[in-house]
Amino acid sequence: MRETKFIEQNKDKWQEFERVLGGQYQDPDKLNDLFVHITDDLSYSRTFYPNRSVRVYLNGLAQSIFFSIYKNKQSQFGRLISFWTDELPRLMYEARTDFRLSFLIFLLSLLIGALSCAMDPDFVEVILGEQYVEMTMENIRSGDPMAVYKQKGALGMSVGITVNNLYVAFLTFVLGVFFSVGAIVMIVRNAIMVGAFQYFFIQEGLFWESFLTIWIHGTLEISAIIIAGAAGITMGRGLVFPGTYTRLQGFQRSARRGVKIMFGIAPIFILAGFIEGYLTRQTETPDVVRAIFILVCLAFVLFYFVWYPRHKARVGYQSRWRETRLPPDKDQSLDLRIIYSSGELFSLVFVFLRKHISVFAFIALATSTLYTICFFAFSSALPSDLLYYRMGLFESVAMLDDLLTTKLLVYIPFLNGFLFGILAFFVGQRILREEKDIAINSQRSSTTAFLKSLLMGMVFGLMIGLNQWFSILLFFLAGNVVLLWMQVSQKEVVSPTKGLSRTFALLGGGYWRGLALICLLSLLGVTFMGLLDTGISWFFFQLLSWLVNFEQDTMNEITVISLTFLNIYFIHLIFIMLVAGFALEYYSLREIMEAPFLKEQIKQIGHKQTIKGLEKE
């Protein structure tokens, strides 16, 4: 073949390859096929046109493809180093406006807290609590004003403080989803508390001692809270100002950036918790040493989170910026024939829920309303006598003991089980719609599937309704078994007893996968349950009391009923999320243990199909 004819025959293909190679989204499988074709053409040109320019051109194109595939291959350790030295500074530089805004809001709110405390001596009791103020005053009178940092053991105090700080920071970030307003509210709330707390000691003539004690750990802790607020503002800003992207795409981009920033400051909270548990209590340390330590911590924050990002922006980054790239919308689909990891299943749960969110939100609304009516209607006690809601993460978790177990009312587990069964049935029916491309012996009788769902829901309701701590342990150890049992019973024509043995057979390929999935989904669910304790719900009830003229006793009953409904609504949404996750897990485990789709592909090997006059292997 003449060279000109060879070029004419293949130039369109080569140009298409160049466009794919230079595009924003590069499919690895596509690049692999591309590499094979180009190397075939290169081999041909080396044989017949060894000294022609076409060989040089194809050789360069092959090298470009090779480097595109392999140039970013890094070890896990190398990626971690790159994150701290390159990616996180870049993220901080991109979010510098949000960082400045978060800092200014915090500073202004801190001054408001201090000024309010100066103008109203009782303000500090409103913010910090009367009991805490009395305890601190007693410590001052006893000659050890900072004794609050010595009440517990160093290890226990460090762990507790670290967990609480991580929770507050993550909540600050998550609340940014409310168009950044939620993150700003959390920044203001924390800053006012810090300002009132610091001025309280100034009033008692203990400024220097309190400053050296509080800020020895507070420098890192408060800086990380401000950065968490910036991450929340970043996430919300992508929703409010998506730019040329759709609102969902803008939110996805900003949320990914915010999550990476939160990951970057997690070690700072751990370090701050360690310092508060072990070093803050050492109040006898010379003032000069403590002051130098505070300055070192401040210098680190200013260097790494302020100066270094600007420096990297000037000198350049080691790798190209990939954060703004989003997968095409067509990739956001479910393929039930693929084996997914626990992390992939975690993401796919929200792809599935997004497709059916209106249905699930309505069903959860109906079941939570029914639960709330039954909970209070079948009891002779007033709502406020049955339940008492308090602010705080651990108080909210403790409330689940009242809402889900037999602690208050004996029939609660059965009521929960009935409603869980209804929710599981509707999730299963929606999953059946995703089966159109695979062959599976699913249970198509809606009546039978509904009855099985009710039975499995009763088992789940009883499992979590026995005793608080025993139920929590049982939930994490056996919850994945029961949730997968639900799916087997619905999707296969088997009795519940045979379904249980079938469940254990499938779990032989992934018990730990299921445990990881239930932990991920439960952690996310508990985090969103914490949204009820941010003060937003309480502000809503305060606003309602201004608009509607009820007596205080009546308003108290309405508040308890409303908070019960909100808690149960969140619980039912979390259960829907869990059922959806294990409905998708069912197909992955089935493919792992039995490989029905793989077997089908193997059967197709060697069969030729004719497509538009061409034979396709």
C-alpha positions as CSV (number, residue, x, y, z in Angstrom):
1,M,0.0,0.0,0.0
2,R,1.3,3.4,-0.9
3,E,2.1,5.8,2.0
4,T,-0.4,8.4,0.8
5,K,-3.2,5.8,0.6
6,F,-2.2,4.5,4.1
7,I,-2.5,8.0,5.5
8,E,-5.7,8.8,3.7
9,Q,-7.2,5.6,5.0
10,N,-6.3,6.2,8.6
11,K,-6.1,10.0,9.1
12,D,-9.7,10.4,10.3
13,K,-9.0,7.7,13.0
14,W,-5.8,9.4,14.1
15,Q,-7.5,12.8,14.3
16,E,-10.2,11.3,16.4
17,F,-7.6,9.7,18.7
18,E,-6.0,13.1,19.1
19,R,-9.3,14.7,20.1
20,V,-10.0,11.9,22.6
21,L,-6.5,12.3,24.0
22,G,-6.8,16.0,24.4
23,G,-10.3,15.9,25.9
24,Q,-11.2,16.6,29.5
25,Y,-12.6,13.1,30.2
26,Q,-10.4,10.1,29.3
27,D,-11.9,6.7,29.6
28,P,-9.1,4.2,30.5
29,D,-10.7,1.5,28.4
30,K,-11.0,3.8,25.5
31,L,-7.3,4.8,25.9
32,N,-6.4,1.1,26.0
33,D,-8.2,0.4,22.7
34,L,-6.6,3.6,21.2
35,F,-3.1,2.4,22.2
36,V,-3.6,-1.0,20.6
37,H,-4.8,0.6,17.3
38,I,-2.0,3.1,17.2
39,T,0.7,0.5,17.9
40,D,-0.7,-1.7,15.1
41,D,-0.4,1.2,12.7
42,L,3.0,2.1,14.1
43,S,4.2,-1.5,13.5
44,Y,2.9,-1.3,9.9
45,S,4.6,2.0,9.3
46,R,7.9,0.7,10.7
47,T,7.8,-2.2,8.3
48,F,6.8,-0.4,5.1
49,Y,7.7,3.3,5.7
50,P,10.7,3.2,8.2
51,N,12.2,6.5,7.0
52,R,9.0,8.4,6.4
53,S,7.4,11.1,8.6
54,V,4.3,9.1,9.2
55,R,6.3,6.7,11.4
56,V,7.6,9.6,13.4
57,Y,4.1,11.0,13.8
58,L,2.6,7.6,14.9
59,N,5.5,7.0,17.3
60,G,4.9,10.4,19.0
61,L,1.2,9.7,19.2
62,A,1.8,6.3,20.8
63,Q,4.1,7.9,23.3
64,S,1.5,10.5,24.2
65,I,-1.1,7.7,24.8
66,F,1.4,5.7,26.9
67,F,2.3,8.7,29.1
68,S,-1.4,9.6,29.4
69,I,-2.1,6.2,30.8
70,Y,0.9,5.8,33.1
71,K,2.3,9.2,34.0
72,N,0.0,9.7,37.0
73,K,0.7,6.3,38.5
74,Q,1.7,6.8,42.0
75,S,2.2,4.8,45.2
76,Q,-0.3,5.3,48.0
77,F,2.4,7.0,50.0
78,G,3.3,9.3,47.1
79,R,-0.4,10.3,46.7
80,L,-0.6,11.1,50.4
81,I,2.5,13.3,50.3
82,S,1.2,15.0,47.1
83,F,-2.1,15.8,48.9
84,W,-0.4,17.6,51.8
85,T,2.3,19.4,49.7
86,D,0.3,20.2,46.6
87,E,-3.5,19.5,46.6
88,L,-4.5,20.8,50.0
89,P,-2.6,24.1,49.6
90,R,-4.2,24.5,46.2
91,L,-7.6,23.9,47.7
92,M,-6.9,26.5,50.4
93,Y,-5.8,29.0,47.9
94,E,-9.0,28.4,45.8
95,A,-11.1,28.9,49.0
96,R,-9.1,31.9,50.2
97,T,-12.1,34.2,49.9
98,D,-14.3,31.8,51.9
99,F,-11.4,31.5,54.5
100,R,-11.2,35.3,54.9
101,L,-15.0,35.5,55.2
102,S,-15.1,32.7,57.8
103,F,-12.3,34.4,59.8
104,L,-13.9,37.8,59.7
105,I,-17.3,36.4,60.8
106,F,-15.6,34.6,63.7
107,L,-13.7,37.6,64.8
108,L,-16.8,39.9,64.7
109,S,-18.9,37.3,66.5
110,L,-16.2,36.8,69.1
111,L,-16.2,40.6,69.8
112,I,-20.0,40.5,70.0
113,G,-19.8,37.7,72.6
114,A,-17.3,39.6,74.7
115,L,-19.2,42.9,74.4
116,S,-22.5,41.3,75.3
117,C,-20.8,39.7,78.4
118,A,-19.4,43.1,79.3
119,M,-22.8,44.8,79.0
120,D,-24.8,42.1,80.7
121,P,-23.1,40.0,83.4
122,D,-25.8,37.4,83.1
123,F,-25.1,36.8,79.4
124,V,-22.3,34.3,80.2
125,E,-24.8,32.1,82.0
126,V,-27.1,32.1,79.0
127,I,-24.2,31.0,76.7
128,L,-22.2,28.7,78.9
129,G,-24.9,27.5,81.3
130,E,-25.5,28.4,84.9
131,Q,-24.0,25.1,86.2
132,Y,-20.7,25.6,84.3
133,V,-20.4,29.2,85.5
134,E,-21.0,28.1,89.1
135,M,-18.4,25.3,88.8
136,T,-15.8,27.8,87.4
137,M,-16.5,30.3,90.1
138,E,-15.9,27.6,92.7
139,N,-12.6,26.7,91.0
140,I,-11.6,30.4,91.1
141,R,-12.4,30.6,94.8
142,S,-10.4,27.4,95.5
143,G,-7.3,28.9,93.8
144,D,-7.3,26.7,90.6
145,P,-9.4,28.6,88.0
146,M,-8.4,26.1,85.2
147,A,-9.4,23.0,87.2
148,V,-12.0,22.2,84.5
149,Y,-9.1,20.8,82.4
150,K,-8.0,18.4,85.1
151,Q,-11.3,16.7,86.0
152,K,-10.8,13.6,83.9
153,G,-7.9,11.4,82.9
154,A,-5.7,12.7,80.2
155,L,-6.5,9.9,77.7
156,G,-10.2,9.9,78.2
157,M,-10.3,13.7,78.0
158,S,-8.3,13.7,74.8
159,V,-10.5,11.2,73.1
160,G,-13.7,12.8,74.2
161,I,-12.6,16.3,73.2
162,T,-11.3,15.1,69.8
163,V,-14.6,13.3,69.0
164,N,-16.6,16.3,70.1
165,N,-14.5,18.7,68.1
166,L,-14.6,16.5,65.0
167,Y,-18.4,16.4,65.3
168,V,-18.7,20.1,65.7
169,A,-16.4,20.8,62.7
170,F,-18.2,18.2,60.5
171,L,-21.6,19.6,61.5
172,T,-20.3,23.1,60.6
173,F,-19.3,21.8,57.2
174,V,-22.5,19.8,56.5
175,L,-24.7,22.8,57.4
176,G,-23.1,24.6,54.6
177,V,-25.5,22.7,52.4
178,F,-28.1,25.3,53.5
179,F,-26.7,27.8,51.0
180,S,-23.7,28.5,53.3
181,V,-26.0,30.0,55.9
182,G,-25.9,27.0,58.2
183,A,-22.1,27.1,58.3
184,I,-22.1,30.8,59.1
185,V,-24.6,30.2,61.9
186,M,-22.3,27.6,63.4
187,I,-19.3,29.9,63.1
188,V,-21.2,32.7,64.9
189,R,-22.4,30.4,67.6
190,N,-18.9,29.1,68.4
191,A,-17.3,32.5,68.2
192,I,-19.8,34.0,70.6
193,M,-19.2,31.2,73.1
194,V,-15.4,31.8,72.8
195,G,-15.8,35.5,73.3
196,A,-18.1,35.2,76.3
197,F,-15.8,32.5,77.8
198,Q,-12.7,34.6,77.5
199,Y,-14.3,37.8,78.8
200,F,-15.7,35.9,81.8
201,F,-12.1,35.4,83.0
202,I,-11.2,39.0,82.1
203,Q,-14.0,40.1,84.5
204,E,-12.5,38.0,87.2
205,G,-9.0,39.4,86.7
206,L,-7.6,36.2,85.2
207,F,-6.9,37.3,81.6
208,W,-3.3,36.2,81.3
209,E,-3.7,32.9,83.1
210,S,-6.9,32.1,81.1
211,F,-5.3,33.2,77.8
212,L,-2.2,31.0,78.2
213,T,-4.4,28.0,79.3
214,I,-7.2,28.3,76.7
215,W,-5.2,29.2,73.7
216,I,-2.4,26.6,74.2
217,H,-4.9,24.2,72.5
218,G,-7.4,26.8,71.2
219,T,-5.0,28.1,68.6
220,L,-5.1,24.9,66.6
221,E,-8.7,24.1,67.6
222,I,-10.3,27.4,66.7
223,S,-8.2,27.8,63.5
224,A,-9.5,24.4,62.4
225,I,-13.1,25.4,63.2
226,I,-12.7,28.5,61.1
227,I,-11.3,26.4,58.2
228,A,-14.3,24.0,58.6
229,G,-16.6,27.0,58.3
230,A,-14.7,28.0,55.2
231,A,-15.2,24.5,53.8
232,G,-19.0,24.7,54.6
233,I,-19.2,28.1,52.9
234,T,-17.3,26.7,49.9
235,M,-19.8,23.9,49.6
236,G,-22.8,26.2,49.9
237,R,-21.4,28.7,47.5
238,G,-21.3,26.0,44.8
239,L,-25.0,25.5,45.2
240,V,-25.8,29.2,45.2
241,F,-23.4,30.3,42.5
242,P,-22.9,27.3,40.2
243,G,-21.4,29.4,37.3
244,T,-21.6,27.7,34.0
245,Y,-22.4,24.3,35.6
246,T,-25.8,23.1,36.5
247,R,-26.7,23.6,40.1
248,L,-26.2,20.0,40.9
249,Q,-22.8,19.9,39.2
250,G,-21.8,23.1,41.0
251,F,-22.7,21.5,44.3
252,Q,-20.8,18.4,43.5
253,R,-17.6,20.3,42.7
254,S,-17.8,22.5,45.8
255,A,-18.7,19.6,48.0
256,R,-15.7,17.6,46.9
257,R,-13.4,20.5,47.6
258,G,-15.0,21.0,51.0
259,V,-14.7,17.3,51.9
260,K,-11.0,17.3,51.0
261,I,-10.4,20.4,53.1
262,M,-12.2,18.7,56.0
263,F,-9.9,15.6,55.6
264,G,-6.9,18.0,55.7
265,I,-7.8,19.5,59.0
266,A,-8.8,16.3,60.8
267,P,-5.2,15.7,62.1
268,I,-5.3,19.2,63.5
269,F,-8.3,18.3,65.7
270,I,-6.6,15.2,66.8
271,L,-3.5,17.1,67.7
272,A,-5.5,19.8,69.5
273,G,-7.4,17.1,71.5
274,F,-4.1,15.6,72.5
275,I,-2.8,19.0,73.6
276,E,-5.9,19.8,75.6
277,G,-5.9,16.5,77.3
278,Y,-2.2,16.3,78.2
279,L,-0.7,19.7,78.0
280,T,-3.4,22.3,78.9
281,R,-3.8,20.8,82.4
282,Q,-0.1,21.6,83.1
283,T,-0.9,25.1,84.4
284,E,2.2,25.1,86.5
285,T,4.3,25.3,83.3
286,P,6.2,28.7,83.1
287,D,4.3,31.4,81.3
288,V,7.1,31.9,78.8
289,V,7.0,28.3,77.7
290,R,3.3,28.3,77.2
291,A,3.4,31.7,75.3
292,I,6.1,30.3,73.0
293,F,4.1,27.2,72.3
294,I,1.0,29.3,71.4
295,L,3.2,31.4,69.0
296,V,4.6,28.2,67.4
297,C,1.0,26.9,66.8
298,L,-0.1,30.2,65.4
299,A,3.0,30.4,63.1
300,F,2.2,26.9,61.8
301,V,-1.4,27.8,61.0
302,L,-0.3,31.1,59.3
303,F,2.5,29.4,57.4
304,Y,0.6,26.3,56.1
305,F,-2.9,27.7,55.6
306,V,-2.1,31.3,54.6
307,W,1.4,31.8,53.3
308,Y,2.2,28.4,51.8
309,P,-0.9,28.3,49.5
310,R,-0.1,31.8,48.1
311,H,3.5,30.7,47.6
312,K,2.5,27.5,45.7
313,A,0.1,29.6,43.6
314,R,3.1,31.8,42.5
315,V,5.7,29.1,41.9
316,G,3.3,26.5,40.4
317,Y,2.0,23.1,41.4
318,Q,3.5,19.7,40.7
319,S,0.4,18.2,39.1
320,R,-2.4,19.6,36.9
321,W,-5.6,20.6,38.6
322,R,-8.2,17.8,38.3
323,E,-10.7,18.8,41.0
324,T,-13.1,20.7,38.7
325,R,-13.6,17.6,36.5
326,L,-16.9,15.9,36.8
327,P,-18.0,12.5,35.4
328,P,-20.6,12.8,32.6
329,D,-24.2,12.5,33.6
330,K,-24.5,9.3,31.6
331,D,-22.1,7.6,34.0
332,Q,-24.3,8.3,37.0
333,S,-26.3,5.1,36.4
334,L,-26.8,1.7,38.1
335,D,-25.4,-1.4,36.5
336,L,-26.5,-4.3,38.7
337,R,-24.3,-6.7,36.8
338,I,-21.0,-5.2,38.2
339,I,-19.3,-6.1,41.4
340,Y,-19.0,-2.9,43.4
341,S,-16.8,-2.1,46.4
342,S,-18.3,-0.8,49.7
343,G,-17.2,2.7,48.8
344,E,-18.7,2.5,45.3
345,L,-22.0,1.1,46.8
346,F,-22.0,4.0,49.3
347,S,-22.0,6.4,46.3
348,L,-24.5,4.4,44.2
349,V,-27.0,4.5,47.1
350,F,-27.4,8.2,46.5
351,V,-27.6,7.8,42.7
352,F,-30.5,5.5,43.3
353,L,-32.1,7.7,46.0
354,R,-31.8,10.7,43.8
355,K,-33.9,9.0,41.1
356,H,-36.7,8.1,43.5
357,I,-36.3,10.9,46.1
358,S,-39.9,12.2,45.8
359,V,-41.4,8.8,46.3
360,F,-39.2,7.9,49.3
361,A,-39.7,11.3,50.9
362,F,-43.5,11.0,50.7
363,I,-43.5,7.4,52.0
364,A,-41.2,8.4,54.9
365,L,-43.5,11.3,55.6
366,A,-46.5,9.0,55.8
367,T,-44.9,6.4,58.0
368,S,-43.4,8.9,60.4
369,T,-46.7,10.6,60.7
370,L,-48.4,7.3,61.5
371,Y,-45.7,6.5,64.0
372,T,-46.1,9.8,65.8
373,I,-49.9,9.5,66.0
374,C,-49.7,5.9,67.4
375,F,-46.9,6.8,69.8
376,F,-48.9,9.5,71.6
377,A,-52.4,8.3,70.9
378,F,-52.0,4.9,72.6
379,S,-50.5,6.4,75.8
380,S,-52.4,8.1,78.6
381,A,-49.5,10.3,79.5
382,L,-48.9,13.8,78.0
383,P,-46.2,14.1,75.3
384,S,-43.9,16.2,77.6
385,D,-44.2,13.5,80.3
386,L,-43.1,10.7,77.9
387,L,-40.2,12.5,76.2
388,Y,-37.8,15.3,77.1
389,Y,-35.5,16.6,74.4
390,R,-32.1,18.1,75.2
391,M,-29.5,19.7,72.9
392,G,-26.4,17.7,72.1
393,L,-25.2,14.8,70.0
394,F,-25.1,12.2,72.8
395,E,-28.5,13.4,74.1
396,S,-29.9,12.8,70.6
397,V,-28.5,9.3,70.5
398,A,-29.9,8.6,73.9
399,M,-33.3,9.6,72.7
400,L,-33.3,6.8,70.2
401,D,-33.5,4.5,73.2
402,D,-36.9,6.0,74.0
403,L,-38.1,6.1,70.4
404,L,-37.1,2.7,69.2
405,T,-37.0,0.3,72.2
406,T,-39.5,-0.9,74.8
407,K,-38.2,1.5,77.4
408,L,-41.4,3.6,77.3
409,L,-44.0,1.6,75.4
410,V,-44.0,-2.2,75.0
411,Y,-45.5,-2.2,71.5
412,I,-42.9,0.2,70.0
413,P,-40.7,-2.5,68.3
414,F,-43.7,-4.0,66.6
415,L,-44.9,-0.6,65.4
416,N,-41.4,0.1,64.1
417,G,-41.2,-3.3,62.5
418,F,-44.5,-2.8,60.7
419,L,-43.4,0.6,59.3
420,F,-39.9,-0.7,58.4
421,G,-41.6,-3.5,56.5
422,I,-43.6,-1.0,54.5
423,L,-40.5,1.1,53.7
424,A,-38.5,-2.0,52.7
425,F,-41.3,-3.1,50.3
426,F,-41.3,0.2,48.4
427,V,-37.5,0.3,48.2
428,G,-37.6,-3.3,46.8
429,Q,-40.2,-2.4,44.2
430,R,-38.1,0.5,43.0
431,I,-35.0,-1.7,42.8
432,L,-36.9,-4.1,40.5
433,R,-37.1,-1.3,37.9
434,E,-33.3,-1.3,37.7
435,E,-33.3,-5.0,36.7
436,K,-34.3,-4.5,33.1
437,D,-30.9,-5.4,31.7
438,I,-30.2,-8.5,33.8
439,A,-31.8,-11.9,34.1
440,I,-32.7,-12.8,37.7
441,N,-35.4,-15.0,39.2
442,S,-37.0,-12.1,41.2
443,Q,-40.2,-12.4,43.2
444,R,-42.8,-10.7,41.1
445,S,-45.8,-11.2,43.4
446,S,-46.4,-7.9,45.1
447,T,-48.6,-9.4,47.8
448,T,-46.0,-12.1,48.7
449,A,-43.2,-9.5,48.6
450,F,-45.2,-7.2,50.9
451,L,-45.9,-9.9,53.4
452,K,-42.2,-11.0,53.4
453,S,-41.2,-7.3,53.9
454,L,-43.5,-7.0,56.9
455,L,-42.0,-10.2,58.4
456,M,-38.4,-9.0,57.8
457,G,-39.3,-5.5,59.1
458,M,-40.6,-7.1,62.3
459,V,-37.3,-9.0,62.8
460,F,-35.4,-5.8,62.3
461,G,-37.7,-3.8,64.6
462,L,-37.3,-6.4,67.4
463,M,-33.6,-6.6,66.9
464,I,-33.1,-2.8,67.6
465,G,-35.9,-2.6,70.1
466,L,-34.7,-4.8,72.9
467,N,-32.1,-2.8,74.9
468,Q,-30.1,0.2,74.0
469,W,-26.5,-1.1,74.1
470,F,-27.4,-4.7,73.2
471,S,-29.4,-3.4,70.3
472,I,-26.5,-1.2,69.1
473,L,-24.1,-4.2,69.2
474,L,-26.6,-6.5,67.5
475,F,-27.3,-3.9,64.8
476,F,-23.7,-3.6,63.8
477,L,-22.9,-7.3,64.0
478,A,-26.1,-8.8,62.6
479,G,-27.8,-5.8,60.9
480,N,-26.2,-6.6,57.5
481,V,-27.5,-10.2,57.8
482,V,-31.1,-9.1,58.4
483,L,-31.0,-6.3,55.7
484,L,-29.6,-8.8,53.1
485,W,-32.2,-11.3,54.3
486,M,-34.9,-8.8,53.4
487,Q,-33.5,-8.6,49.8
488,V,-33.2,-12.3,49.3
489,S,-36.7,-12.9,50.6
490,Q,-38.1,-10.3,48.2
491,K,-36.1,-11.1,45.1
492,E,-36.0,-14.8,45.1
493,V,-38.9,-17.4,45.2
494,V,-37.8,-18.9,48.5
495,S,-39.4,-19.2,52.0
496,P,-38.0,-17.0,54.8
497,T,-36.2,-20.0,56.3
498,K,-34.5,-21.0,53.0
499,G,-33.9,-17.3,52.4
500,L,-31.9,-17.1,55.6
501,S,-29.6,-20.0,54.6
502,R,-29.3,-18.4,51.1
503,T,-28.3,-15.2,52.9
504,F,-25.5,-16.9,54.7
505,A,-24.4,-18.5,51.5
506,L,-24.1,-15.0,49.8
507,L,-22.4,-13.5,52.9
508,G,-19.7,-16.1,52.4
509,G,-18.4,-13.7,49.8
510,G,-18.7,-10.5,51.7
511,Y,-19.6,-10.3,55.4
512,W,-17.0,-7.6,56.0
513,R,-18.2,-5.7,52.9
514,G,-21.7,-5.5,54.4
515,L,-20.3,-4.5,57.8
516,A,-18.3,-1.7,56.2
517,L,-21.4,-0.5,54.2
518,I,-23.7,-0.5,57.3
519,C,-21.0,1.5,59.3
520,L,-20.6,4.1,56.5
521,L,-24.3,4.6,56.0
522,S,-25.1,4.6,59.8
523,L,-22.3,7.2,60.4
524,L,-23.7,9.5,57.8
525,G,-27.2,9.0,59.1
526,V,-26.3,9.8,62.7
527,T,-24.4,12.9,61.4
528,F,-27.6,14.2,59.7
529,M,-29.6,13.4,62.9
530,G,-27.3,15.9,64.6
531,L,-28.8,18.6,62.4
532,L,-31.7,18.6,64.8
533,D,-29.4,19.7,67.6
534,T,-27.8,22.7,65.8
535,G,-30.4,25.2,67.1
536,I,-32.1,25.4,63.7
537,S,-35.1,23.3,64.9
538,W,-35.2,25.2,68.1
539,F,-35.2,28.5,66.3
540,F,-38.1,27.2,64.2
541,F,-40.1,26.5,67.3
542,Q,-39.2,29.9,68.8
543,L,-40.4,31.5,65.6
544,L,-43.6,29.5,65.7
545,S,-44.3,30.7,69.3
546,W,-44.0,34.3,68.0
547,L,-46.5,33.7,65.1
548,V,-49.0,31.5,67.0
549,N,-50.4,32.6,70.3
550,F,-50.4,29.4,72.4
551,E,-50.0,29.0,76.1
552,Q,-46.6,27.8,77.2
553,D,-47.8,24.4,78.3
554,T,-49.5,23.8,74.9
555,M,-46.4,25.0,73.1
556,N,-44.3,22.5,75.0
557,E,-46.5,19.7,73.9
558,I,-46.4,20.8,70.3
559,T,-42.6,21.0,70.5
560,V,-42.3,17.5,71.8
561,I,-44.6,16.1,69.2
562,S,-42.9,18.0,66.4
563,L,-39.4,16.9,67.5
564,T,-40.6,13.3,67.8
565,F,-41.9,13.5,64.2
566,L,-38.6,15.0,62.9
567,N,-36.5,12.3,64.7
568,I,-38.6,9.5,63.3
569,Y,-38.7,11.0,59.9
570,F,-34.8,11.1,59.9
571,I,-34.8,7.5,61.2
572,H,-37.0,6.3,58.4
573,L,-34.9,8.0,55.8
574,I,-31.8,6.4,57.2
575,F,-33.6,3.0,57.1
576,I,-34.5,3.6,53.4
577,M,-30.8,4.4,52.8
578,L,-29.7,1.2,54.5
579,V,-32.2,-1.0,52.6
580,A,-31.2,0.6,49.3
581,G,-27.5,0.0,50.1
582,F,-28.1,-3.7,50.8
583,A,-30.4,-4.1,47.8
584,L,-27.5,-3.0,45.7
585,E,-25.1,-5.2,47.8
586,Y,-27.3,-8.2,47.0
587,Y,-26.4,-8.1,43.3
588,S,-22.7,-7.6,43.9
589,L,-22.6,-10.6,46.3
590,R,-24.6,-12.7,43.8
591,E,-22.1,-11.9,41.1
592,I,-19.2,-12.7,43.5
593,M,-20.5,-16.1,44.6
594,E,-22.3,-17.2,41.4
595,A,-21.1,-14.9,38.6
596,P,-24.4,-15.2,36.5
597,F,-23.4,-12.3,34.2
598,L,-19.9,-13.5,33.8
599,K,-21.2,-16.9,32.8
600,E,-23.5,-15.3,30.3
601,Q,-20.5,-13.4,28.8
602,I,-18.5,-16.6,28.6
603,K,-21.3,-18.3,26.7
604,Q,-21.2,-15.5,24.1
605,I,-17.6,-16.1,23.3
606,G,-17.2,-17.5,19.8
607,H,-20.7,-16.5,18.8
608,K,-20.7,-14.2,15.7
609,Q,-23.3,-11.6,15.2
610,T,-24.0,-9.8,12.0
611,I,-24.4,-6.0,12.3
612,K,-25.1,-4.0,9.2
613,G,-23.4,-6.6,7.0
614,L,-20.3,-6.9,9.2
615,E,-19.4,-9.9,11.3
616,K,-18.7,-9.0,15.0
617,E,-17.0,-11.5,17.2
